[in-house]
Amino acid sequence: MAGTRRAGRNGRRPSAARRGGDVSLLRLGLIAGVLLTLVLVGLRLLPGSPLAASAAAQWDQATGSTGPATGEEAASRSGRPTPTPTPTLPALPVRPTDVTLDVDGWWSWALLDTRTGEMSGSANRDETSFTASLIKAWIAADYLRRTAEAGDEPSDARLEQVRIMIRDSDNNAAQTLFNVNGKLASMKRLIKLCKLTDSSPADDGGWSRTELSPQDAARMGACIADGRAAGPEWTDWLLDEMRAVRGVGDFGIRKAFPTKLRKTIAIKNGWVDRTEEQEYHVNCLAIGDGWTMAVMVQYDINRGYEPGAKMCQDVAKQLRAG
């Protein structure tokens, strides 16, 4: 019929109450959706939230990371420097170990790793003994350094005195150079410059009666090796002279090593019969690449220097690596 409204499918028109209920449900749904969105955003910003951790990981990935941060990356992000690994030092041909000698008399030894400063040795390595000719290595170094510091050049005659004092253990040359160095003052410079802890000059001022401990002798060797004793100009020259020791003075520590290595080891030995104490004193110093070693022995005067030379060699043989 014209002008009339069509009824619903059930033949009835929707009531006003029904229409109002549908609108309320729609509003509630929209409000719930908004609230849920706000909750999720809040959780992303809340520290410690699982969603926050996920967001942080995605942020790191956005900078180019595709997995867990490496130690270097983590240190960079935290502002801390990356630690540098400590390099492994090559093995030395010597190493500290227990040393035994079946001998009568006093003996002591010290081994110094000049790369690390680690000192090892016998329990009595701080006890002293008269150096005899071992101290000639210092007399040479002190003369050469002070001459260079004064801006002078050693004469050929002086260099020859140094050479025969080291290679042949010439006592007259040693006394002459000891006098030039100022005698007692030279031994005081040794203790100060090389930072010795146990040693002292002789009461009567003689060079051969300077008292060193094995660990101080090893320190003196390190002082020669690193250039403090002879100075930068003359250190290599002096070490070459000490490698060229010959004749009766060529014994002891370096004899314990293979021939090829033996040629690289600088030495200075000392031996003297002490009638006042009725003792024979034998002392051995060796300077290798990265290490120094000193052995000192005392025993009955009637036995000569040969047993002491063998004792030095036997100690070195036990300290040799391999």
VOKEGU-698446 format. One record per residue (C-alpha): residue number from 1; residue in three letters; x, y, z. Coordinates in Angstrom, 2 decimals. Each point is the difference from the previous one (the first is absolute). Last residue first. Example, Ala and Ser with C-alpha at 12.3 -4.5 7.8 and 13.67 -1.06 7.14 Angstrom:
BEGIN
num:2&residu:Ser&X:13.67&Y:-1.06&Z:7.14
num:1&residu:Ala&X:-1.37&Y:-3.44&Z:0.66
***
This chain:
BEGIN
num:322&residu:Gly&X:114.58&Y:-29.58&Z:27.50
num:321&residu:Ala&X:0.01&Y:3.18&Z:2.09
num:320&residu:Arg&X:3.39&Y:0.56&Z:1.61
num:319&residu:Leu&X:-0.18&Y:0.56&Z:3.76
num:318&residu:Gln&X:1.49&Y:-3.44&Z:0.77
num:317&residu:Lys&X:2.85&Y:0.54&Z:-2.47
num:316&residu:Ala&X:0.58&Y:3.48&Z:1.39
num:315&residu:Val&X:0.54&Y:-1.40&Z:3.50
num:314&residu:Asp&X:2.37&Y:-2.65&Z:-1.36
num:313&residu:Gln&X:2.00&Y:2.60&Z:-1.95
num:312&residu:Cys&X:0.48&Y:2.21&Z:3.03
num:311&residu:Met&X:1.00&Y:-3.07&Z:2.06
num:310&residu:Lys&X:2.48&Y:-1.03&Z:-2.69
num:309&residu:Ala&X:1.76&Y:3.37&Z:0.14
num:308&residu:Gly&X:0.06&Y:-0.25&Z:3.79
num:307&residu:Pro&X:1.63&Y:-3.44&Z:-0.13
num:306&residu:Glu&X:2.63&Y:1.36&Z:-2.43
num:305&residu:Tyr&X:1.02&Y:3.03&Z:2.12
num:304&residu:Gly&X:2.51&Y:-1.69&Z:2.30
num:303&residu:Arg&X:-0.76&Y:-2.72&Z:2.58
num:302&residu:Asn&X:2.38&Y:1.15&Z:2.74
num:301&residu:Ile&X:-2.04&Y:3.08&Z:0.86
num:300&residu:Asp&X:-2.94&Y:-1.96&Z:1.41
num:299&residu:Tyr&X:-3.33&Y:1.16&Z:-1.36
num:298&residu:Gln&X:-1.96&Y:3.09&Z:-1.13
num:297&residu:Val&X:-2.52&Y:0.27&Z:-2.84
num:296&residu:Met&X:-1.85&Y:2.74&Z:-1.89
num:295&residu:Val&X:-2.37&Y:-0.48&Z:-2.95
num:294&residu:Ala&X:-1.58&Y:2.81&Z:-2.02
num:293&residu:Met&X:-2.54&Y:-0.14&Z:-2.80
num:292&residu:Thr&X:-1.44&Y:2.61&Z:-2.37
num:291&residu:Trp&X:-3.01&Y:-0.24&Z:-2.28
num:290&residu:Gly&X:-1.79&Y:1.44&Z:-3.04
num:289&residu:Asp&X:2.72&Y:-0.80&Z:-2.55
num:288&residu:Gly&X:2.83&Y:-1.31&Z:2.13
num:287&residu:Ile&X:2.35&Y:1.57&Z:2.53
num:286&residu:Ala&X:2.16&Y:-2.34&Z:2.07
num:285&residu:Leu&X:1.82&Y:0.64&Z:3.28
num:284&residu:Cys&X:2.17&Y:-2.56&Z:1.84
num:283&residu:Asn&X:1.78&Y:0.24&Z:3.34
num:282&residu:Val&X:2.69&Y:-2.23&Z:1.54
num:281&residu:His&X:1.36&Y:0.61&Z:3.51
num:280&residu:Tyr&X:2.67&Y:-2.34&Z:1.44
num:279&residu:Glu&X:0.14&Y:0.09&Z:3.75
num:278&residu:Gln&X:2.73&Y:0.07&Z:2.67
num:277&residu:Glu&X:-1.75&Y:3.07&Z:1.49
num:276&residu:Glu&X:3.15&Y:2.15&Z:0.02
num:275&residu:Thr&X:1.44&Y:-1.98&Z:-2.90
num:274&residu:Arg&X:-2.84&Y:0.94&Z:-2.33
num:273&residu:Asp&X:0.70&Y:-1.78&Z:-3.25
num:272&residu:Val&X:-1.65&Y:1.88&Z:-2.84
num:271&residu:Trp&X:-2.35&Y:-0.67&Z:-2.89
num:270&residu:Gly&X:-2.18&Y:2.27&Z:-2.11
num:269&residu:Asn&X:-2.12&Y:-0.52&Z:-3.08
num:268&residu:Lys&X:-1.40&Y:2.37&Z:-2.60
num:267&residu:Ile&X:-2.43&Y:-1.23&Z:-2.63
num:266&residu:Ala&X:-1.95&Y:0.99&Z:-3.12
num:265&residu:Ile&X:-2.18&Y:-2.75&Z:-1.52
num:264&residu:Thr&X:-0.57&Y:0.00&Z:-3.78
num:263&residu:Lys&X:2.81&Y:-2.45&Z:-0.81
num:262&residu:Arg&X:-1.38&Y:-2.51&Z:2.51
num:261&residu:Leu&X:-3.26&Y:-0.19&Z:-1.93
num:260&residu:Lys&X:1.67&Y:-1.59&Z:-3.03
num:259&residu:Thr&X:2.29&Y:-2.17&Z:2.14
num:258&residu:Pro&X:-2.77&Y:-1.52&Z:2.08
num:257&residu:Phe&X:-0.22&Y:1.29&Z:3.59
num:256&residu:Ala&X:1.62&Y:-1.11&Z:3.29
num:255&residu:Lys&X:3.34&Y:1.59&Z:-0.96
num:254&residu:Arg&X:-1.80&Y:3.34&Z:0.25
num:253&residu:Ile&X:-0.13&Y:-0.19&Z:3.77
num:252&residu:Gly&X:3.54&Y:-0.91&Z:0.95
num:251&residu:Phe&X:3.19&Y:0.44&Z:-1.97
num:250&residu:Asp&X:1.83&Y:2.41&Z:-2.29
num:249&residu:Gly&X:2.35&Y:1.68&Z:2.47
num:248&residu:Val&X:2.93&Y:-2.33&Z:-0.76
num:247&residu:Gly&X:0.10&Y:1.03&Z:-3.64
num:246&residu:Arg&X:-2.65&Y:2.13&Z:-1.60
num:245&residu:Val&X:-2.75&Y:2.53&Z:0.68
num:244&residu:Ala&X:-1.36&Y:1.06&Z:-3.43
num:243&residu:Arg&X:-3.65&Y:0.12&Z:1.06
num:242&residu:Met&X:1.03&Y:2.57&Z:2.62
num:241&residu:Glu&X:1.64&Y:2.07&Z:-2.74
num:240&residu:Asp&X:-3.22&Y:-0.14&Z:-2.03
num:239&residu:Leu&X:-1.94&Y:1.14&Z:3.07
num:238&residu:Leu&X:2.38&Y:2.95&Z:0.38
num:237&residu:Trp&X:-0.44&Y:1.10&Z:-3.62
num:236&residu:Asp&X:-3.78&Y:-0.32&Z:0.20
num:235&residu:Thr&X:-0.09&Y:2.17&Z:3.12
num:234&residu:Trp&X:2.41&Y:2.70&Z:-1.23
num:233&residu:Glu&X:-2.08&Y:2.79&Z:-1.55
num:232&residu:Pro&X:-3.21&Y:-0.58&Z:1.95
num:231&residu:Gly&X:1.64&Y:0.25&Z:3.44
num:230&residu:Ala&X:2.38&Y:-2.46&Z:1.67
num:229&residu:Ala&X:-2.02&Y:-0.69&Z:3.17
num:228&residu:Arg&X:-3.51&Y:1.08&Z:-0.95
num:227&residu:Gly&X:0.08&Y:-1.72&Z:-3.38
num:226&residu:Asp&X:-2.56&Y:-2.77&Z:0.50
num:225&residu:Ala&X:2.57&Y:-2.82&Z:0.02
num:224&residu:Ile&X:2.42&Y:1.64&Z:2.42
num:223&residu:Cys&X:-2.71&Y:0.71&Z:2.57
num:222&residu:Ala&X:-1.36&Y:-3.52&Z:-0.52
num:221&residu:Gly&X:3.43&Y:-1.38&Z:0.85
num:220&residu:Met&X:0.16&Y:2.23&Z:3.08
num:219&residu:Arg&X:-3.38&Y:-1.39&Z:1.03
num:218&residu:Ala&X:1.33&Y:-3.55&Z:-0.36
num:217&residu:Ala&X:2.98&Y:0.99&Z:2.17
num:216&residu:Asp&X:-2.46&Y:1.46&Z:2.49
num:215&residu:Gln&X:-1.88&Y:-3.31&Z:0.10
num:214&residu:Pro&X:3.27&Y:-1.90&Z:0.47
num:213&residu:Ser&X:1.02&Y:2.29&Z:2.88
num:212&residu:Leu&X:2.82&Y:2.46&Z:-0.54
num:211&residu:Glu&X:2.95&Y:0.96&Z:2.20
num:210&residu:Thr&X:2.81&Y:2.05&Z:-1.52
num:209&residu:Arg&X:3.24&Y:-1.71&Z:0.95
num:208&residu:Ser&X:1.39&Y:-0.08&Z:-3.55
num:207&residu:Trp&X:-0.36&Y:3.77&Z:-0.39
num:206&residu:Gly&X:2.00&Y:0.94&Z:3.08
num:205&residu:Gly&X:-1.30&Y:2.89&Z:2.11
num:204&residu:Asp&X:1.24&Y:-1.32&Z:3.37
num:203&residu:Asp&X:-3.53&Y:-0.49&Z:1.33
num:202&residu:Ala&X:-1.07&Y:-1.55&Z:-3.29
num:201&residu:Pro&X:-3.05&Y:1.54&Z:-1.63
num:200&residu:Ser&X:-3.45&Y:-1.27&Z:1.03
num:199&residu:Ser&X:-2.76&Y:-2.28&Z:-1.29
num:198&residu:Asp&X:-3.41&Y:-1.10&Z:1.18
num:197&residu:Thr&X:-2.56&Y:2.23&Z:-1.74
num:196&residu:Leu&X:1.41&Y:0.95&Z:-3.40
num:195&residu:Lys&X:-1.87&Y:2.65&Z:-1.94
num:194&residu:Cys&X:2.23&Y:-0.10&Z:-3.11
num:193&residu:Leu&X:0.77&Y:3.72&Z:0.12
num:192&residu:Lys&X:0.29&Y:0.27&Z:3.77
num:191&residu:Ile&X:2.03&Y:-3.14&Z:0.77
num:190&residu:Leu&X:2.25&Y:0.46&Z:-3.02
num:189&residu:Arg&X:0.52&Y:3.70&Z:0.74
num:188&residu:Lys&X:1.22&Y:-0.92&Z:3.48
num:187&residu:Met&X:2.44&Y:-2.45&Z:-1.57
num:186&residu:Ser&X:1.37&Y:2.76&Z:-2.27
num:185&residu:Ala&X:0.39&Y:2.41&Z:2.91
num:184&residu:Leu&X:2.22&Y:-2.55&Z:1.74
num:183&residu:Lys&X:2.59&Y:0.14&Z:-2.80
num:182&residu:Gly&X:-0.44&Y:3.31&Z:-1.85
num:181&residu:Asn&X:-0.65&Y:-1.40&Z:-3.46
num:180&residu:Val&X:3.57&Y:0.68&Z:-1.13
num:179&residu:Asn&X:1.27&Y:-2.05&Z:2.95
num:178&residu:Phe&X:-2.24&Y:-2.93&Z:-0.94
num:177&residu:Leu&X:1.23&Y:0.35&Z:-3.59
num:176&residu:Thr&X:3.64&Y:-0.42&Z:1.09
num:175&residu:Gln&X:-0.82&Y:-2.83&Z:2.41
num:174&residu:Ala&X:-1.93&Y:-1.91&Z:-2.66
num:173&residu:Ala&X:2.76&Y:0.39&Z:-2.56
num:172&residu:Asn&X:2.48&Y:-1.44&Z:2.49
num:171&residu:Asn&X:-2.40&Y:-2.87&Z:0.80
num:170&residu:Asp&X:-0.41&Y:-1.28&Z:-3.56
num:169&residu:Ser&X:-3.15&Y:-2.13&Z:-0.13
num:168&residu:Asp&X:0.88&Y:-1.23&Z:-3.52
num:167&residu:Arg&X:-3.12&Y:1.05&Z:-1.93
num:166&residu:Ile&X:-1.30&Y:2.62&Z:2.43
num:165&residu:Met&X:3.20&Y:1.66&Z:1.27
num:164&residu:Ile&X:1.63&Y:-0.59&Z:-3.39
num:163&residu:Arg&X:-2.73&Y:1.98&Z:-1.75
num:162&residu:Val&X:-0.27&Y:2.79&Z:2.55
num:161&residu:Gln&X:3.75&Y:0.59&Z:-0.17
num:160&residu:Glu&X:-0.17&Y:-0.06&Z:-3.81
num:159&residu:Leu&X:-2.76&Y:2.58&Z:0.14
num:158&residu:Arg&X:2.24&Y:2.19&Z:2.17
num:157&residu:Ala&X:2.89&Y:-0.24&Z:-2.45
num:156&residu:Asp&X:-2.24&Y:0.76&Z:-2.95
num:155&residu:Ser&X:-1.11&Y:3.13&Z:1.77
num:154&residu:Pro&X:-3.50&Y:0.17&Z:1.42
num:153&residu:Glu&X:-2.12&Y:2.75&Z:-1.58
num:152&residu:Asp&X:-1.09&Y:2.98&Z:2.05
num:151&residu:Gly&X:-3.32&Y:1.81&Z:0.45
num:150&residu:Ala&X:0.13&Y:-0.33&Z:3.79
num:149&residu:Glu&X:-3.00&Y:-2.32&Z:-0.15
num:148&residu:Ala&X:1.90&Y:-2.18&Z:-2.47
num:147&residu:Thr&X:2.95&Y:-0.37&Z:2.39
num:146&residu:Arg&X:-2.38&Y:-0.65&Z:2.89
num:145&residu:Arg&X:-1.73&Y:-2.80&Z:-1.87
num:144&residu:Leu&X:3.21&Y:-1.72&Z:-1.16
num:143&residu:Tyr&X:1.70&Y:0.11&Z:3.42
num:142&residu:Asp&X:-3.05&Y:-1.23&Z:1.89
num:141&residu:Ala&X:-0.58&Y:-2.84&Z:-2.47
num:140&residu:Ala&X:3.61&Y:-1.22&Z:0.19
num:139&residu:Ile&X:0.11&Y:0.10&Z:3.80
num:138&residu:Trp&X:-3.42&Y:-1.71&Z:0.06
num:137&residu:Ala&X:1.18&Y:-2.99&Z:-2.06
num:136&residu:Lys&X:3.17&Y:-0.06&Z:2.09
num:135&residu:Ile&X:-2.14&Y:-0.86&Z:3.03
num:134&residu:Leu&X:0.10&Y:-3.70&Z:-0.94
num:133&residu:Ser&X:3.77&Y:0.12&Z:0.52
num:132&residu:Ala&X:-0.15&Y:-0.58&Z:3.79
num:131&residu:Thr&X:-3.62&Y:0.35&Z:1.13
num:130&residu:Phe&X:0.42&Y:-0.55&Z:3.74
num:129&residu:Ser&X:-3.17&Y:-1.69&Z:1.26
num:128&residu:Thr&X:-3.42&Y:1.18&Z:1.12
num:127&residu:Glu&X:-3.16&Y:-1.67&Z:1.26
num:126&residu:Asp&X:-3.22&Y:1.10&Z:-1.76
num:125&residu:Arg&X:-0.24&Y:-3.23&Z:-2.04
num:124&residu:Asn&X:-0.23&Y:-2.02&Z:3.22
num:123&residu:Ala&X:-3.35&Y:-1.70&Z:-0.76
num:122&residu:Ser&X:1.30&Y:-0.91&Z:-3.45
num:121&residu:Gly&X:-1.25&Y:1.86&Z:-3.01
num:120&residu:Ser&X:-2.82&Y:1.85&Z:-1.67
num:119&residu:Met&X:-0.43&Y:3.60&Z:-1.17
num:118&residu:Glu&X:-2.85&Y:1.14&Z:-2.23
num:117&residu:Gly&X:0.79&Y:3.35&Z:-1.63
num:116&residu:Thr&X:-2.38&Y:-0.75&Z:-2.87
num:115&residu:Arg&X:2.27&Y:0.25&Z:-3.05
num:114&residu:Thr&X:3.25&Y:-0.29&Z:1.99
num:113&residu:Asp&X:-0.97&Y:-3.44&Z:1.29
num:112&residu:Leu&X:2.56&Y:-0.26&Z:2.82
num:111&residu:Leu&X:1.62&Y:-3.21&Z:1.27
num:110&residu:Ala&X:1.88&Y:-0.14&Z:3.30
num:109&residu:Trp&X:2.50&Y:-2.47&Z:1.52
num:108&residu:Ser&X:1.66&Y:-0.93&Z:3.28
num:107&residu:Trp&X:2.79&Y:-2.25&Z:1.22
num:106&residu:Trp&X:1.83&Y:-0.65&Z:3.25
num:105&residu:Gly&X:2.27&Y:-2.99&Z:0.45
num:104&residu:Asp&X:0.10&Y:-3.76&Z:-0.46
num:103&residu:Val&X:-1.75&Y:-1.26&Z:-3.11
num:102&residu:Asp&X:-3.00&Y:-2.09&Z:-1.02
num:101&residu:Leu&X:-1.80&Y:2.75&Z:-1.89
num:100&residu:Thr&X:-3.77&Y:0.34&Z:-0.29
num:99&residu:Val&X:-2.04&Y:2.56&Z:-1.92
num:98&residu:Asp&X:-3.78&Y:0.32&Z:0.19
num:97&residu:Thr&X:-1.37&Y:1.76&Z:-3.06
num:96&residu:Pro&X:-0.01&Y:3.41&Z:-1.62
num:95&residu:Arg&X:0.02&Y:0.06&Z:-3.82
num:94&residu:Val&X:2.66&Y:0.38&Z:-2.67
num:93&residu:Pro&X:-0.08&Y:-0.12&Z:-3.83
num:92&residu:Leu&X:-2.75&Y:2.62&Z:0.17
num:91&residu:Ala&X:-3.51&Y:-0.60&Z:-1.32
num:90&residu:Pro&X:-1.55&Y:2.72&Z:-2.13
num:89&residu:Leu&X:-2.16&Y:2.54&Z:1.84
num:88&residu:Thr&X:-3.76&Y:-0.29&Z:-0.43
num:87&residu:Pro&X:-1.58&Y:3.36&Z:-0.72
num:86&residu:Thr&X:-2.48&Y:1.31&Z:2.58
num:85&residu:Pro&X:-3.37&Y:0.49&Z:-1.71
num:84&residu:Thr&X:-1.04&Y:3.66&Z:-0.37
num:83&residu:Pro&X:-3.18&Y:0.90&Z:1.90
num:82&residu:Thr&X:-2.59&Y:1.87&Z:-2.12
num:81&residu:Pro&X:-0.46&Y:3.50&Z:1.38
num:80&residu:Arg&X:-3.19&Y:0.77&Z:1.98
num:79&residu:Gly&X:-2.71&Y:2.27&Z:-1.46
num:78&residu:Ser&X:-2.76&Y:-2.57&Z:0.57
num:77&residu:Arg&X:-0.84&Y:-0.15&Z:-3.70
num:76&residu:Ser&X:3.65&Y:-0.43&Z:-0.98
num:75&residu:Ala&X:0.54&Y:-2.73&Z:2.62
num:74&residu:Ala&X:-3.02&Y:-1.88&Z:-1.32
num:73&residu:Glu&X:1.22&Y:0.33&Z:-3.58
num:72&residu:Glu&X:3.49&Y:-1.28&Z:0.92
num:71&residu:Gly&X:-1.39&Y:-2.90&Z:2.02
num:70&residu:Thr&X:-2.33&Y:-0.94&Z:-2.87
num:69&residu:Ala&X:-3.68&Y:0.93&Z:0.10
num:68&residu:Pro&X:-2.45&Y:-2.88&Z:-0.43
num:67&residu:Gly&X:-1.37&Y:-0.35&Z:-3.53
num:66&residu:Thr&X:-0.66&Y:1.88&Z:-3.23
num:65&residu:Ser&X:1.49&Y:3.33&Z:1.01
num:64&residu:Gly&X:-0.25&Y:2.75&Z:-2.62
num:63&residu:Thr&X:-1.18&Y:2.96&Z:2.04
num:62&residu:Ala&X:-3.61&Y:-1.19&Z:-0.33
num:61&residu:Gln&X:0.98&Y:-3.17&Z:1.77
num:60&residu:Asp&X:0.80&Y:1.97&Z:3.13
num:59&residu:Trp&X:-3.46&Y:1.60&Z:-0.10
num:58&residu:Gln&X:-1.63&Y:-3.43&Z:-0.49
num:57&residu:Ala&X:1.70&Y:-1.20&Z:3.16
num:56&residu:Ala&X:-1.27&Y:3.05&Z:1.87
num:55&residu:Ala&X:-3.55&Y:-0.60&Z:-1.19
num:54&residu:Ser&X:0.04&Y:-3.58&Z:1.13
num:53&residu:Ala&X:1.31&Y:1.04&Z:3.39
num:52&residu:Ala&X:-2.86&Y:2.54&Z:0.33
num:51&residu:Leu&X:-2.55&Y:-2.64&Z:-0.91
num:50&residu:Pro&X:1.37&Y:-2.31&Z:2.67
num:49&residu:Ser&X:-0.38&Y:2.88&Z:2.50
num:48&residu:Gly&X:3.09&Y:0.79&Z:2.07
num:47&residu:Pro&X:-0.27&Y:3.75&Z:-0.52
num:46&residu:Leu&X:-3.59&Y:1.07&Z:-1.03
num:45&residu:Leu&X:-0.07&Y:1.68&Z:-3.42
num:44&residu:Arg&X:-1.29&Y:-3.01&Z:-1.94
num:43&residu:Leu&X:-2.47&Y:-0.73&Z:2.83
num:42&residu:Gly&X:-1.48&Y:3.49&Z:-0.28
num:41&residu:Val&X:-0.59&Y:-0.42&Z:-3.72
num:40&residu:Leu&X:-1.83&Y:-3.29&Z:0.66
num:39&residu:Val&X:-2.17&Y:1.56&Z:2.71
num:38&residu:Leu&X:-0.90&Y:2.95&Z:-2.23
num:37&residu:Thr&X:-1.05&Y:-2.34&Z:-2.80
num:36&residu:Leu&X:-2.13&Y:-2.06&Z:2.37
num:35&residu:Leu&X:-1.72&Y:3.16&Z:1.25
num:34&residu:Val&X:-0.77&Y:1.11&Z:-3.54
num:33&residu:Gly&X:-1.46&Y:-3.39&Z:-0.90
num:32&residu:Ala&X:-2.11&Y:-0.09&Z:3.16
num:31&residu:Ile&X:-1.39&Y:3.45&Z:-0.82
num:30&residu:Leu&X:-0.91&Y:-1.05&Z:-3.53
num:29&residu:Gly&X:-1.74&Y:-3.16&Z:1.21
num:28&residu:Leu&X:-1.92&Y:1.93&Z:2.65
num:27&residu:Arg&X:-1.17&Y:2.46&Z:-2.62
num:26&residu:Leu&X:-1.24&Y:-2.77&Z:-2.26
num:25&residu:Leu&X:-1.86&Y:-1.66&Z:2.88
num:24&residu:Ser&X:-1.71&Y:3.31&Z:0.85
num:23&residu:Val&X:-1.10&Y:0.53&Z:-3.62
num:22&residu:Asp&X:-1.59&Y:-3.47&Z:-0.16
num:21&residu:Gly&X:-1.93&Y:0.62&Z:3.22
num:20&residu:Gly&X:-1.48&Y:3.31&Z:-1.32
num:19&residu:Arg&X:-1.34&Y:-1.72&Z:-3.15
num:18&residu:Arg&X:-1.74&Y:-2.68&Z:2.05
num:17&residu:Ala&X:-1.60&Y:2.61&Z:2.27
num:16&residu:Ala&X:-1.34&Y:1.94&Z:-3.03
num:15&residu:Ser&X:-1.77&Y:-3.13&Z:-1.25
num:14&residu:Pro&X:0.83&Y:-1.70&Z:-3.28
num:13&residu:Arg&X:-3.14&Y:-0.18&Z:-2.34
num:12&residu:Arg&X:-1.93&Y:-3.28&Z:-0.04
num:11&residu:Gly&X:-0.77&Y:-2.47&Z:-2.88
num:10&residu:Asn&X:2.82&Y:-2.20&Z:0.93
num:9&residu:Arg&X:1.92&Y:1.26&Z:-2.99
num:8&residu:Gly&X:-0.71&Y:3.56&Z:1.03
num:7&residu:Ala&X:-3.10&Y:1.94&Z:-1.06
num:6&residu:Arg&X:-0.19&Y:2.31&Z:-2.96
num:5&residu:Arg&X:-1.18&Y:3.49&Z:0.68
num:4&residu:Thr&X:-3.49&Y:1.25&Z:-1.43
num:3&residu:Gly&X:-0.44&Y:2.87&Z:-2.51
num:2&residu:Ala&X:-1.32&Y:-2.16&Z:-2.86
num:1&residu:Met&X:-1.40&Y:-3.36&Z:0.99
***
